[in-house]
Amino acid sequence: MPHLRMTGRGLWITVLIVPPLAFVALFIVYPIISAFAYAFFDWQGLRRGDFVGLENFHTVLFVEPYRSWTINAFTHNVIVFFALMVLQNGLGFLLAYALWRELPGARFHRIAVFLPVVLSTIIVAYLFKLFLHPLFGVVNISLRGIGLDWLAQPWLGQGSTALWALIAAQAWHMVGFPTLVFLAGMQRIPGEILDAARMETESEWVKISKIVWPLVAPSATIVFTLLFVGAFNWFELPYIMAGLDGSPYGSTDVLGLYFYRTAFGNVSAGQQDFGLGSALAVLIFIFIAAFATVMTLRLRAREIQV
Amino acid sequence: MKTKLIRIGAALCAVLVAAPALAQDLTFWSWRQEDRAAYETFIDTFEAANPGITVKFETFEAANYNTILSTALAGGTGPDVMMVRAYGGLENVAAAGYLEPLSTETVPALAEFAEPALAAESMRSDGVVYAVPFASQTQLVIYNKAIFDANGLAEPQTWDELVAASQTLKDAGVIPFANGTATAWQNETVTFGLGSSLMGKAFYDELMAGTADFTDPRFTGALGEVAAVAAEYFPDGFIGLDYPSAQQLFASGMAGMFIGGSYEVANFKAQNPDIELGVFAAPGKTAEDDKLVGLYFDGGYAANAAGANKEASIKFLNYLASQEFGQAFANTLSNISTIPGVTFDNPLLAEVNELNQSSIPYLMLAHFRYGEPSGSVLIQGEMQKLFAGETTPEAIGEALTTGLAAWYEPFQK
């Protein structure tokens, strides 16, 4: 049986491949599969009860109050995704363009724009919570200072402003990341193409839309996909700024908070249900995996190879 | 030489084998990291009286305590003795059969405990007690005595007097109430800390008997009054004010009153040792109405049903149920011990204990946190809506009753 004999090379490859495979299997594949399995059981606290088939999935999708909670949280994730697409990626692209064109102070701004990304989410969230404090926050005090008293709001206490306050904080925190990725993409654009374009037109808009934007498509693929995954896994910032309940009255609730509350309970309000929580986790995972795959494939297809 | 070695070896083996039988090591889990020093002292007292038993106190983060505890119990690595929560939070752990059932045979002192305290640590299905209740908490109004004196105010006897006192403070440039409602659970505290007397004992009794529900005008009327006071006398933008900020407003002396739990007293004292505090039950409409506080039980001490040192665990539970422990607990931790016969040196604590004699249970926690959506989830969100002007008290009554009907049988019609 020659094909079973380990040659030196085969042995070498096996030794290199087995540990990472085992690692991935143990810490990634196994937890995903077990979470998947948990979702099919009834749970009493952390004790597994009877096999209930698809009932947990049915409950979170179609039975009140879970149905409205699921829809509410999902809708907010969608809003967050589109809002950040504009505020984080759109602004990031413009900032990158400005930095790339080496406007005055570009060196300083390159660092300034990226600096917040280095800060921990916890710090950013607490800072913004302080900024938005209704009595002593710098936002309201500044507004009152310039005579715009009517604009001073309890930002985190109103359904109409709370989610947007969180989105603003998130955009401020992370705008440096797409900026950096876009900037790297722009710096890879060959000089000849730009020179050629310059002979045709003086319009910045034409250069951006016809040359730069198509040529940074690979960067766009990366930041769009990462933003999508990030927006649907959003947890830390709303957890710190709005609390586990998506305060006020669920207006900042997102799938991450909703999943955590359902699976692990909330000391000051509700009970835990591990089965429903797992069902939610599985649904979120499937949605993100499927959508991110489609999105990546489509974005890849429009990339231009230079 | 060789025999000597064998002898030493044999002696060592004997010690190792016999050691567990001689000294019993108990592990004791808690979420009260801030009380570690006090518990170490209580444990020293117990160990001195029970040679051969040692207790090791371990603490875990409060918010995730139940998850950590139930994971450990499910995996067979749970503690011998543990703090457990009350009501729905207890059932979560007890329903899985992890806790040793207690009775007056194993813990005789339980016979003397008040009925609601034991009910808080029992399962509704079997009525068995699973933990020795340790403390009660009271939802009431805490006020700054210096501010009240400076403005010539006394504890209000009617709702109108409460409103008038708030107006006096507001006119004097003092924030009447420090509370904010951006933190969800604070809405529940404010509602029942301020509204219990307006709702009244009769409403509570009828609600429990199944003859009234939350659409009752006594309940919705109270919500309306609470919201009116909040709109007028809570800080500007209170709906965006979170819990720690509200605590600081009061502790720093910028506000006259704080609606909250008796657990706040120790915290305010710690933040501002000079602050002079008073407590009162928010009044009802007239001076004759019962002044009711919202009372609930915090948690209890339970033994692991699968623990290796059950005998020693029960011994320790008996100590935790003793008057000696209760007295030490009340004195050091400034909490209202549930153990009968405990007296309170701290005058404020004695006053809270006095107020507890006229109370209704802290409603949502005591009776409506056994299913989803829990009464707490509903009232917290709905009150935030009411404070933001996006719903009415009547609509809340409707939302609570229909929402709870999902699992609360008396509401299923």
Interface residues (C-beta under 8 A of the other chain):
Chain A: Q44 G45 L46 R47 E64 P65 Y66 K129 L132 H133 P134 L135 N140 A152 Q153 P154 W155 L156 G157 Q158 G159 G243 L244 D245 S247 P248 Y249 G250 F264 G265 N266 V267 S268 A269 G270 Q271 Q272 D273
Chain B: A62 A63 N64 Y65 N66 T67 S70 T71 L73 A74 R85 G88 G89 N92 V93 A95 A96 G97 G180 T181 A182 T183 A184 W185 E188 P235 D236 G237 F238 I239 G240 L241 D242 S245 L249 R369 Y370 G371 E372 P373 S374 S376 V377 Q380 G381 E382 Q384 K385 A388 E390 G403 A406
